[in-house]
Amino acid sequence: MVRTKNILRTAVIVLGFSATLAGCKKFLDRAPLSVTVDDIKVGALEGKVLGLYGAVRNSKSDPYCGDGFEGIAWIGMNGFRSDDAEIVADPGATAWHQTYDNFQYTKDDWGAGLYWDKHFVFVGLCNDALDEAEKGGYSDPASLINIAEAKFFRAYAYFDLVRTYGAVPLIDFKINDPKDGQVEKSDTAAVYDLIRADLTEAAAVLPLVWEAKYIGRLTSGAAKTFLAKVDLYQKQYDMALSLCREVINSGQYRLHKPYYEIFRTQGELNDESIFEIQAYKVAGDGDTYWSRLGQAQGIRGASGGPWDLGWGWNTPTEALVASYEKDDARKAATILESGKSDGGPSTGGYGQTLPVMSNAKYWNKKVYNQYSDYLAAGLGTPNNEAQNTWVNHRVFRYADVLLMAAEAATIIGGDANLAEALGYVNQVRDRADLPELGPLTQSDLLKAVKQERRVEFAMEFERFFDLVRWGDAQTVLGNNGYTNKHRYYPIPVSAMNANPNLTQNPEW
């Protein structure tokens, strides 16, 4: 975002931050400066744990984890490999196009190496906080919440790793000597066991809702949503459905309408938001609170011009554009086309016409901002890395809960479950201004769920992993070179060199 929000002022003051930073998202980024545990009425781990909210996004300071979670390495792994997105706008990114769009994986790919390294650096930060908690014997309510937050984030890192690489080293302890981290891979079941244990504890401890000054912090709803997703990946449909029902029945969330507003600045942390990785950028903030996510995907226009809004490293495909039903409001909120109107305010546009560009036909509207936004924030100088760097990453939305519940209920089957699933699907369709679906067979309802997931979360990094877990990846992506072994990336050479106990993935 480019505007300062009047949130978290109390948290900033309590933690001893500079008063000039009060009132914005920056509560997520710094530890206490000169206070003791006795001086503040928060958990003893508060500084370290709040730092995780910043580290998962981006930071100019060490350990610079954000490029592993929000930058081009993460976007490439989680986005380009689907049939909905591609990397074609940057003429210098031919190798990335071959690697990810065409499944020509390479073991020495620096993007994959960065992804691996930064995820394990982040795991180390989580383990450091948890190690301090154990040694300090902290058991006060505030510290227990901090522990739950650290475990959520450790699960977040490992979920990326196990989906991307399969078996990986399971490091759930603090590394005091580099050799401590030279452990063998654990199988995927063991990794998922750690993820489930971390999220189960987090769901039991995190609050249902935070007071307004802490908006954006993790909640039990976020942990349950995440755990439901993990259960879907493990085909534990009964558990997934039960968790989704708990989130639905909590009454804390609803579908936000209009759909396009979810992805605009005014839609940040709205009533559909379950968890967002927050970003912030204005002139003079020292490049501390920004994110690569929007910059990497923004429209790639002429350098220094008003359409120089990003790198264009994640653009919609013709296949995605063709997948929408007529009158689906999500299409106009997701797709921008070169040489065409942005649709104006009623679809999340600004009443502008995009120039005709030869480098890409379509652009991701979910990270769309206009050049005047940069100027208003004092960021208008050419080539200053300000492009779209304030865009929040919408990680979990309530629509995901509804469609996960629909999927699980459909697969479990039975008249009551199918009726429940259809109701969830129709809630999502109604928000998109589409007609309700009538009673469907179990098979047709599952197809409807898959279709809704595709268009609801288009360009939001769900599609590739959905195709893999459904067993549909070979059918959908085979013409691009995908085979079953491409569900996992090979272990990067850099990781193998650093850890002599690692073994390469069997199919590589």
C-alpha positions as CSV (number, residue, x, y, z in Angstrom):
1,M,0.0,0.0,0.0
2,V,1.1,3.6,-0.5
3,R,-1.0,5.2,2.3
4,T,-0.3,5.0,6.0
5,K,-3.0,3.1,7.8
6,N,-4.1,4.1,11.3
7,I,-3.6,0.6,12.7
8,L,-1.4,-0.9,15.3
9,R,-0.4,2.4,16.9
10,T,-0.6,0.9,20.4
11,A,1.6,-2.1,19.4
12,V,4.2,0.2,18.0
13,I,4.4,2.3,21.1
14,V,4.4,-0.6,23.4
15,L,7.2,-2.3,21.6
16,G,9.3,0.8,21.8
17,F,9.4,1.7,18.1
18,S,10.2,5.2,17.0
19,A,7.1,7.3,17.3
20,T,7.4,8.5,13.7
21,L,6.6,5.0,12.6
22,A,3.4,4.7,14.6
23,G,0.1,3.9,12.8
24,C,1.1,1.7,9.9
25,K,2.0,-1.9,9.2
26,K,5.5,-1.6,10.5
27,F,4.6,-3.3,13.8
28,L,5.5,-6.5,11.9
29,D,9.1,-5.7,11.3
30,R,11.2,-4.6,14.3
31,A,12.2,-5.9,17.7
32,P,12.0,-3.8,20.9
33,L,14.8,-1.3,20.9
34,S,15.7,-0.6,24.6
35,V,13.0,-2.2,26.8
36,T,13.0,-5.3,28.9
37,V,10.3,-8.0,29.3
38,D,9.3,-6.4,32.5
39,D,8.7,-3.1,30.8
40,I,6.2,-4.4,28.2
41,K,3.0,-6.4,28.7
42,V,3.7,-8.8,25.8
43,G,5.3,-12.1,25.4
44,A,9.1,-12.4,25.9
45,L,9.4,-13.6,22.3
46,E,7.4,-10.7,20.8
47,G,10.3,-9.0,19.0
48,K,11.6,-12.1,17.3
49,V,8.2,-13.4,16.3
50,L,6.9,-10.1,14.9
51,G,10.0,-10.0,12.9
52,L,8.9,-13.2,11.1
53,Y,6.0,-11.2,9.6
54,G,8.5,-9.0,7.9
55,A,11.1,-11.7,7.0
56,V,8.5,-13.8,5.1
57,R,7.8,-10.8,2.9
58,N,11.0,-9.0,2.2
59,S,13.8,-7.1,4.0
60,K,16.9,-5.2,2.9
61,S,18.5,-6.6,6.0
62,D,19.9,-10.0,6.6
63,P,18.5,-12.7,6.1
64,Y,16.7,-11.3,3.1
65,C,14.2,-14.2,3.1
66,G,11.5,-12.4,1.1
67,D,13.0,-13.2,-2.4
68,G,12.4,-16.9,-1.5
69,F,8.7,-16.3,-0.7
70,E,7.6,-13.2,-2.6
71,G,10.1,-12.7,-5.4
72,I,10.7,-14.2,-8.8
73,A,12.0,-17.5,-7.5
74,W,8.8,-18.1,-5.6
75,I,6.6,-16.8,-8.5
76,G,8.4,-19.0,-10.9
77,M,8.0,-22.2,-8.8
78,N,4.4,-21.5,-7.8
79,G,3.1,-19.6,-10.8
80,F,4.7,-20.2,-14.1
81,R,4.4,-23.9,-14.0
82,S,0.6,-23.8,-14.3
83,D,-1.4,-23.5,-17.5
84,D,-2.8,-20.1,-16.4
85,A,0.4,-18.1,-16.2
86,E,3.7,-17.7,-18.1
87,I,6.9,-15.7,-18.3
88,V,7.0,-14.1,-21.8
89,A,7.2,-10.3,-21.2
90,D,10.9,-10.0,-20.4
91,P,13.2,-10.8,-23.4
92,G,15.9,-11.6,-20.9
93,A,14.0,-14.3,-19.2
94,T,14.1,-17.0,-21.9
95,A,15.8,-19.5,-19.6
96,W,13.1,-19.0,-17.0
97,H,10.4,-19.6,-19.7
98,Q,12.1,-22.9,-20.8
99,T,12.7,-24.0,-17.2
100,Y,9.2,-23.4,-15.7
101,D,6.7,-23.0,-18.5
102,N,8.2,-25.8,-20.6
103,F,9.3,-28.0,-17.6
104,Q,13.0,-28.1,-18.6
105,Y,14.1,-28.2,-15.0
106,T,17.8,-27.7,-14.3
107,K,19.6,-28.8,-11.1
108,D,21.8,-25.6,-11.1
109,D,19.0,-23.2,-11.6
110,W,19.7,-20.2,-9.3
111,G,16.1,-19.5,-8.7
112,A,15.5,-23.0,-7.3
113,G,18.6,-22.6,-5.2
114,L,17.4,-19.3,-3.8
115,Y,13.9,-20.8,-3.1
116,W,15.5,-23.6,-1.2
117,D,18.0,-21.5,0.7
118,K,15.7,-18.7,1.8
119,H,13.0,-21.2,3.0
120,F,15.5,-22.9,5.2
121,V,16.9,-19.5,6.5
122,F,13.3,-18.7,7.4
123,V,12.8,-22.1,9.1
124,G,15.9,-21.2,11.1
125,L,14.4,-17.9,12.3
126,C,11.3,-19.8,13.5
127,N,13.4,-22.4,15.2
128,D,15.5,-19.7,16.9
129,A,12.3,-18.2,18.4
130,L,11.0,-21.6,19.5
131,D,14.4,-22.6,21.0
132,E,14.4,-19.4,23.1
133,A,10.9,-20.2,24.2
134,E,11.9,-23.7,25.3
135,K,15.0,-22.6,27.1
136,G,13.2,-19.7,28.8
137,G,10.3,-21.9,29.9
138,Y,7.9,-19.2,28.8
139,S,4.3,-20.2,29.4
140,D,2.4,-17.0,29.8
141,P,-0.5,-16.5,27.5
142,A,1.2,-13.9,25.3
143,S,4.3,-16.1,24.9
144,L,2.2,-19.1,24.0
145,I,0.6,-17.0,21.2
146,N,4.1,-16.1,20.0
147,I,5.1,-19.7,20.0
148,A,1.9,-20.5,17.9
149,E,2.8,-17.8,15.4
150,A,6.3,-19.2,15.0
151,K,5.0,-22.7,14.5
152,F,2.5,-21.4,11.9
153,F,5.3,-19.7,10.0
154,R,7.5,-22.8,10.2
155,A,4.6,-24.8,8.7
156,Y,4.2,-22.2,6.0
157,A,7.9,-22.7,4.9
158,Y,7.8,-26.4,5.0
159,F,4.5,-26.6,3.1
160,D,6.2,-24.8,0.2
161,L,9.2,-27.0,0.5
162,V,7.4,-30.4,0.6
163,R,5.1,-29.4,-2.3
164,T,8.0,-28.2,-4.4
165,Y,10.8,-30.7,-3.6
166,G,9.1,-33.7,-1.9
167,A,11.3,-35.2,0.8
168,V,13.5,-32.5,2.4
169,P,15.6,-32.2,5.6
170,L,13.4,-31.9,8.6
171,I,15.1,-29.3,10.9
172,D,12.9,-28.6,13.9
173,F,15.8,-27.4,16.1
174,K,18.1,-24.5,16.4
175,I,21.3,-24.8,14.4
176,N,24.3,-23.7,16.4
177,D,27.0,-25.1,14.1
178,P,26.6,-25.3,10.3
179,K,27.2,-29.0,10.5
180,D,24.1,-29.4,12.6
181,G,22.1,-28.7,9.5
182,Q,23.7,-31.3,7.4
183,V,21.0,-33.9,7.9
184,E,19.4,-36.4,5.6
185,K,16.1,-35.9,3.9
186,S,12.9,-37.0,5.7
187,D,10.1,-38.5,3.7
188,T,7.1,-36.4,2.8
189,A,4.9,-38.1,5.5
190,A,7.3,-37.0,8.2
191,V,7.3,-33.4,6.8
192,Y,3.6,-33.3,6.7
193,D,3.4,-34.7,10.3
194,L,5.5,-31.7,11.5
195,I,3.3,-29.3,9.5
196,R,0.1,-30.8,10.9
197,A,1.5,-30.8,14.5
198,D,2.6,-27.1,14.2
199,L,-0.7,-26.0,12.8
200,T,-2.8,-28.0,15.2
201,E,-1.0,-26.3,18.1
202,A,-1.3,-22.9,16.5
203,A,-5.1,-23.4,15.9
204,A,-5.6,-24.2,19.5
205,V,-3.7,-21.2,20.9
206,L,-4.1,-18.3,18.4
207,P,-7.0,-15.9,19.1
208,L,-10.2,-16.0,17.1
209,V,-9.8,-12.3,16.4
210,W,-7.4,-9.5,17.3
211,E,-8.3,-6.1,18.5
212,A,-8.1,-3.5,15.7
213,K,-4.6,-2.3,16.5
214,Y,-3.2,-5.7,15.7
215,I,-5.0,-6.2,12.4
216,G,-3.3,-8.7,10.1
217,R,-1.8,-10.9,12.9
218,L,-2.4,-14.7,12.7
219,T,-5.6,-16.1,14.0
220,S,-7.0,-19.5,14.8
221,G,-9.0,-19.1,11.6
222,A,-5.8,-18.8,9.6
223,A,-4.3,-21.9,11.2
224,K,-7.5,-23.9,10.7
225,T,-7.7,-22.8,7.0
226,F,-4.1,-23.7,6.5
227,L,-4.5,-27.1,8.2
228,A,-7.6,-27.8,6.1
229,K,-5.5,-27.2,3.0
230,V,-2.9,-29.6,4.2
231,D,-5.5,-32.2,4.9
232,L,-6.8,-31.8,1.3
233,Y,-3.3,-32.4,0.0
234,Q,-3.1,-35.6,2.1
235,K,-6.6,-36.7,1.0
236,Q,-7.9,-36.5,4.6
237,Y,-11.2,-35.2,3.4
238,D,-13.2,-35.7,6.6
239,M,-10.7,-33.7,8.6
240,A,-10.5,-31.0,6.0
241,L,-14.3,-30.6,5.9
242,S,-14.6,-30.5,9.6
243,L,-12.0,-27.7,9.8
244,C,-13.6,-25.7,7.0
245,R,-17.0,-26.0,8.8
246,E,-15.4,-24.6,12.0
247,V,-14.1,-21.6,10.1
248,I,-17.4,-21.1,8.3
249,N,-19.4,-21.3,11.5
250,S,-17.1,-19.0,13.4
251,G,-18.9,-16.1,11.6
252,Q,-15.6,-14.1,11.3
253,Y,-15.5,-14.0,7.5
254,R,-17.7,-13.5,4.5
255,L,-17.2,-13.1,0.7
256,H,-16.3,-9.6,-0.1
257,K,-18.1,-7.9,-2.9
258,P,-17.3,-6.5,-5.4
259,Y,-14.6,-9.1,-6.2
260,Y,-12.2,-6.7,-7.8
261,E,-11.9,-4.7,-4.6
262,I,-10.2,-7.6,-2.8
263,F,-7.0,-6.8,-4.8
264,R,-7.1,-3.0,-4.6
265,T,-5.4,-1.0,-1.8
266,Q,-8.8,-0.3,-0.2
267,G,-9.4,-4.1,-0.1
268,E,-6.5,-5.0,2.0
269,L,-7.3,-7.0,5.1
270,N,-11.0,-6.9,4.3
271,D,-13.8,-9.1,5.7
272,E,-12.8,-12.0,3.3
273,S,-9.1,-11.9,4.3
274,I,-7.9,-14.7,6.5
275,F,-4.2,-14.1,6.1
276,E,-2.2,-11.6,4.1
277,I,1.5,-11.0,3.9
278,Q,1.6,-7.2,4.2
279,A,3.7,-4.7,2.4
280,Y,4.2,-1.0,2.5
281,K,6.1,1.6,0.5
282,V,6.4,5.4,0.7
283,A,9.4,7.7,0.0
284,G,12.0,7.7,2.7
285,D,11.0,4.5,4.4
286,G,14.4,2.9,3.7
287,D,13.1,0.1,1.6
288,T,12.3,-1.9,4.7
289,Y,8.6,-2.8,4.3
290,W,8.3,-3.5,0.6
291,S,7.6,-6.7,-1.4
292,R,8.8,-8.0,-4.7
293,L,5.4,-9.7,-5.4
294,G,3.7,-6.8,-7.1
295,Q,6.8,-5.5,-8.7
296,A,7.7,-8.8,-10.3
297,Q,4.2,-9.1,-11.9
298,G,3.4,-5.5,-12.8
299,I,2.9,-4.3,-16.4
300,R,6.2,-4.1,-18.2
301,G,6.0,-0.9,-20.2
302,A,8.7,1.3,-21.7
303,S,11.4,2.0,-19.2
304,G,10.8,5.2,-17.2
305,G,7.4,5.8,-18.8
306,P,4.0,5.8,-17.2
307,W,3.4,2.1,-18.0
308,D,6.7,1.0,-16.5
309,L,4.8,-0.6,-13.6
310,G,6.9,-3.8,-13.1
311,W,8.7,-6.6,-14.7
312,G,5.8,-8.5,-16.2
313,W,7.1,-11.8,-14.8
314,N,3.7,-13.5,-14.4
315,T,1.2,-12.9,-17.2
316,P,-2.1,-14.7,-18.0
317,T,-2.3,-17.2,-20.8
318,E,-4.9,-17.5,-23.5
319,A,-6.0,-20.7,-21.9
320,L,-6.9,-18.9,-18.7
321,V,-8.7,-16.1,-20.6
322,A,-10.8,-18.7,-22.4
323,S,-11.7,-20.5,-19.2
324,Y,-14.2,-17.9,-17.9
325,E,-17.9,-18.2,-18.4
326,K,-19.7,-15.4,-20.0
327,D,-20.4,-12.5,-17.6
328,D,-18.1,-13.9,-14.9
329,A,-17.1,-10.7,-13.0
330,R,-13.8,-12.3,-12.0
331,K,-12.5,-12.1,-15.6
332,A,-12.6,-8.3,-15.8
333,A,-11.0,-8.2,-12.3
334,T,-8.1,-10.5,-13.3
335,I,-7.2,-9.9,-16.9
336,L,-5.8,-6.7,-18.5
337,E,-5.2,-6.7,-22.3
338,S,-2.7,-4.7,-24.2
339,G,-4.3,-2.0,-26.3
340,K,-7.6,-2.3,-24.4
341,S,-9.4,-0.3,-21.7
342,D,-8.7,-1.3,-18.1
343,G,-12.4,-1.4,-17.6
344,G,-12.7,1.6,-15.3
345,P,-13.6,1.8,-11.6
346,S,-16.5,-0.7,-11.9
347,T,-13.9,-3.5,-12.5
348,G,-11.0,-2.2,-10.6
349,G,-9.5,-0.1,-13.4
350,Y,-8.7,3.6,-13.5
351,G,-10.4,4.5,-16.8
352,Q,-7.1,4.1,-18.8
353,T,-6.3,2.4,-22.0
354,L,-3.3,0.2,-22.0
355,P,-0.7,0.8,-24.8
356,V,-0.3,-1.8,-27.5
357,M,2.6,-3.9,-26.3
358,S,4.4,-6.6,-28.2
359,N,6.0,-8.3,-25.2
360,A,2.7,-9.7,-23.8
361,K,-0.9,-9.6,-24.7
362,Y,-2.3,-10.0,-21.2
363,W,-1.3,-8.7,-17.8
364,N,-2.3,-9.6,-14.2
365,K,-4.9,-7.1,-13.0
366,K,-4.7,-8.4,-9.4
367,V,-1.5,-6.4,-9.0
368,Y,-2.5,-3.5,-11.1
369,N,-1.7,0.1,-10.0
370,Q,-1.3,3.3,-11.9
371,Y,1.7,5.5,-12.2
372,S,0.0,8.4,-10.4
373,D,0.0,6.2,-7.3
374,Y,3.8,6.2,-7.3
375,L,3.9,10.0,-7.8
376,A,1.5,10.5,-4.9
377,A,3.8,8.4,-2.7
378,G,6.9,10.3,-3.8
379,L,8.1,7.3,-5.8
380,G,8.0,8.6,-9.3
381,T,11.6,8.7,-10.3
382,P,12.5,6.2,-13.1
383,N,14.0,2.8,-12.3
384,N,13.8,3.3,-8.5
385,E,12.4,-0.1,-7.6
386,A,9.2,1.4,-6.4
387,Q,7.0,-0.4,-8.9
388,N,4.1,-2.1,-7.1
389,T,6.2,-2.8,-4.1
390,W,3.4,-2.1,-1.6
391,V,1.1,-4.9,-2.9
392,N,-0.2,-7.3,-0.1
393,H,-0.1,-11.0,-0.8
394,R,-3.5,-12.5,-0.2
395,V,-2.5,-15.9,1.1
396,F,-5.8,-17.3,2.4
397,R,-9.3,-16.0,1.6
398,Y,-12.7,-17.1,2.7
399,A,-13.5,-18.2,-0.8
400,D,-10.8,-20.8,-0.4
401,V,-12.5,-22.2,2.7
402,L,-15.8,-22.5,0.9
403,L,-14.3,-24.3,-2.1
404,M,-12.1,-26.6,0.0
405,A,-15.2,-27.5,2.0
406,A,-17.1,-28.1,-1.3
407,E,-14.3,-30.3,-2.6
408,A,-14.0,-32.4,0.5
409,A,-17.8,-32.8,0.8
410,T,-18.1,-33.8,-2.8
411,I,-15.4,-36.4,-2.6
412,I,-16.9,-37.8,0.6
413,G,-20.3,-38.0,-1.1
414,G,-23.8,-38.7,0.1
415,D,-26.9,-36.6,-0.6
416,A,-26.4,-34.2,2.4
417,N,-22.7,-33.6,1.6
418,L,-23.4,-33.0,-2.1
419,A,-26.1,-30.5,-1.2
420,E,-23.8,-28.8,1.2
421,A,-21.0,-28.7,-1.4
422,L,-23.3,-27.2,-4.1
423,G,-24.4,-24.5,-1.7
424,Y,-20.8,-23.4,-1.2
425,V,-20.1,-23.4,-4.9
426,N,-23.2,-21.3,-5.5
427,Q,-22.1,-18.8,-2.9
428,V,-18.9,-18.3,-4.8
429,R,-20.6,-18.1,-8.1
430,D,-23.2,-15.6,-6.8
431,R,-20.4,-13.2,-5.8
432,A,-19.1,-13.5,-9.3
433,D,-22.6,-12.6,-10.8
434,L,-23.0,-16.1,-12.2
435,P,-26.3,-18.1,-12.1
436,E,-26.6,-20.9,-9.5
437,L,-25.9,-24.4,-10.6
438,G,-28.7,-26.9,-10.1
439,P,-28.3,-30.4,-8.6
440,L,-25.3,-32.2,-10.1
441,T,-24.0,-35.7,-10.0
442,Q,-20.9,-36.2,-7.8
443,S,-18.7,-36.3,-10.8
444,D,-20.1,-33.1,-12.3
445,L,-20.0,-31.3,-9.0
446,L,-16.3,-32.1,-8.6
447,K,-15.7,-30.7,-12.1
448,A,-17.6,-27.5,-11.1
449,V,-15.4,-27.2,-7.9
450,K,-12.3,-27.5,-10.0
451,Q,-13.6,-24.9,-12.5
452,E,-14.4,-22.5,-9.7
453,R,-11.0,-22.9,-8.0
454,R,-9.4,-22.1,-11.3
455,V,-11.2,-18.8,-12.0
456,E,-11.6,-17.8,-8.4
457,F,-7.9,-18.0,-7.6
458,A,-6.5,-17.2,-11.1
459,M,-3.0,-15.7,-10.8
460,E,-2.9,-16.5,-7.1
461,F,-0.5,-19.4,-7.2
462,E,-3.0,-22.3,-6.5
463,R,-3.4,-23.8,-10.0
464,F,-0.2,-25.8,-10.5
465,F,-0.4,-27.5,-7.1
466,D,-4.2,-28.1,-7.5
467,L,-3.5,-29.9,-10.8
468,V,-0.8,-32.1,-9.2
469,R,-2.8,-33.1,-6.2
470,W,-5.9,-33.8,-8.3
471,G,-3.9,-36.1,-10.6
472,D,-4.7,-33.8,-13.6
473,A,-1.3,-32.3,-14.3
474,Q,-0.3,-34.8,-16.9
475,T,-3.5,-34.3,-18.9
476,V,-3.5,-30.5,-18.7
477,L,0.2,-29.8,-18.8
478,G,1.6,-32.7,-20.9
479,N,1.8,-30.7,-24.1
480,N,4.1,-28.3,-22.4
481,G,6.5,-31.1,-21.5
482,Y,5.2,-32.1,-18.0
483,T,5.6,-35.7,-16.9
484,N,4.9,-37.1,-13.4
485,K,8.5,-36.5,-12.3
486,H,8.0,-32.7,-12.7
487,R,5.6,-32.6,-9.7
488,Y,8.9,-32.2,-7.7
489,Y,11.9,-30.1,-8.6
490,P,15.3,-31.7,-8.3
491,I,17.3,-30.8,-5.2
492,P,19.5,-27.7,-6.3
493,V,23.2,-28.3,-6.8
494,S,23.9,-25.5,-4.3
495,A,22.1,-27.4,-1.6
496,M,23.8,-30.7,-2.5
497,N,27.2,-29.0,-2.3
498,A,26.4,-27.5,1.1
499,N,25.0,-30.7,2.6
500,P,26.9,-33.9,1.8
501,N,24.1,-36.0,3.4
502,L,21.6,-34.9,0.8
503,T,20.5,-37.3,-1.9
504,Q,19.0,-36.3,-5.2
505,N,15.3,-36.9,-5.8
506,P,14.9,-40.4,-7.2
507,E,13.6,-39.4,-10.7
508,W,16.4,-36.8,-11.1
